[in-house]
């Protein structure tokens, strides 16, 4: 079984998270259809704004690989 990647600092839930990106998928597709450079820039910006949120309490989750995440998981 694979180790979870994220842990919630509020409820200590480990496992699946809700992934949310800023921006719009429709705008991204439109920019790619019109021009390559703006589409690429917009796609890179959207990838940089990806956040993972807890399914139960909707708090931003943290990585289990970091020191705070390891303390929460007991690893």
PyMOL commands that set and color helices and strands:
alter all, ss='L'
color gray80, all
select helices_A, chain A and resi 25-34+36-48+67-73
alter helices_A, ss='H'
color red, helices_A
select strands_A, chain A and resi 6-8+17-20+51-54+61-63
alter strands_A, ss='S'
color yellow, strands_A
deselect
rebuild
show_as cartoon
